[in-house]
């Protein structure tokens, strides 16, 4: 009888451990939606040089302050800024996945006020950004949109 009770106890503990692991696995694999607000300014004369800062907030409660660097080259010229830009990340499990360089290529043209929208990728993670800018710009380029942790 005591062997049977011990066996049932072991089985019950094993089942409890398995059911406790299932929600943890589901939570670990769940994707979260993260949004970024940012401001940038910079210039381009063949070489594109833009810096900025922003804040990322996620549906799971995580957030981060970030620094943005855009570096590229092409047939481009201008001086401009984007105020109150917006970005949306896809395929994230954790806010730490936002950091790194996203690749983008595009054509742009604008005088005084211009609008810009880009979609870029870094491995499995995609970032769509949009914003309204001031200044002038004209050209085509290939750029790296780098997001680093703010100090």
VENRA-V472526 format. One record per helix or strand. SS is the DSSP state (H for helix, E for strand). FROM is the first residue (numbers start at 1). TO is the last residue. If there is no record, write none. Layout:
<<SS & FROM & TO> <SS & FROM & TO>>
This chain:
<<H & 2 & 29> <E & 32 & 58> <E & 63 & 92> <H & 95 & 98> <E & 100 & 122> <E & 125 & 149>>
